[in-house]
Amino acid sequence: MSTAPRTSDDGPDGQPSTAGIDDPLAPGPVDHHLPEHLIDRIAAGDETALTALYDAFVGRVHALTTLIAGDADVAATATRETFVSVWRLAHTYDASSASPLAWVLGMARATGRGLSTAA
C-alpha cells in the first residue's frame, strides 16, 4: 500500500493540517456581490449593481433568448430588454419564490417569446 509523501502542511497524524482554516459552516461576512444582494441594490437604484448582475448573467440570458427566438437580432433585443426589466422590476423580487438566476431567466423567457412572436 503506497502512501502520499508528507508535506509541510500535514499535521502530526499525516492528514492535511486545518490550522488557520475557518469553520466552513460558520456564518461569514455578507458578500454584497452575490446576486441576491445585487438585486436589492438594483432596487435601491444602484447602477453598478445592475452592471455586475449583467456581467454575471448575460451569457445565460443571451443563450436562452437565442434558443427561444432562433434569430440573433431578436435575441440581442430580448437580452437587452430583459435587463431593462430587471432594472424596473427589481423591487418586486422575492427571494423565497425564486433564485436570482431563475427570476432573471423567467423574464428572459417571457421577453424572448414575446419578441419572437412579434417578429
Secondary structure as the mmCIF struct_conf table of DSSP 4:
data_model
#
loop_
_struct_conf.conf_type_id
_struct_conf.id
_struct_conf.beg_label_comp_id
_struct_conf.beg_label_asym_id
_struct_conf.beg_label_seq_id
_struct_conf.end_label_comp_id
_struct_conf.end_label_asym_id
_struct_conf.end_label_seq_id
HELX_LH_PP_P HELX_LH_PP_P1 ALA A 4 ARG A 6
TURN_TY1_P TURN_TY1_P1 SER A 8 ASP A 9
STRN STRN1 ASP A 10 ASP A 10
TURN_TY1_P TURN_TY1_P2 PRO A 12 ASP A 13
BEND BEND1 GLY A 14 GLN A 15
STRN STRN2 PRO A 16 PRO A 16
HELX_LH_PP_P HELX_LH_PP_P2 SER A 17 SER A 17
TURN_TY1_P TURN_TY1_P3 ALA A 19 GLY A 20
HELX_LH_PP_P HELX_LH_PP_P3 ILE A 21 ASP A 23
TURN_TY1_P TURN_TY1_P4 PRO A 24 LEU A 25
BEND BEND2 ALA A 26 ALA A 26
TURN_TY1_P TURN_TY1_P5 HIS A 32 HIS A 33
BEND BEND3 LEU A 34 LEU A 34
HELX_RH_AL_P HELX_RH_AL_P1 PRO A 35 ALA A 43
TURN_TY1_P TURN_TY1_P6 ALA A 44 GLY A 45
HELX_RH_AL_P HELX_RH_AL_P2 GLU A 47 ALA A 69
BEND BEND4 ASP A 71 ASP A 71
HELX_RH_AL_P HELX_RH_AL_P3 ALA A 72 LEU A 89
HELX_RH_3T_P HELX_RH_3T_P1 ALA A 90 THR A 92
TURN_TY1_P TURN_TY1_P7 ALA A 95 SER A 97
HELX_RH_AL_P HELX_RH_AL_P4 PRO A 100 ALA A 118
#
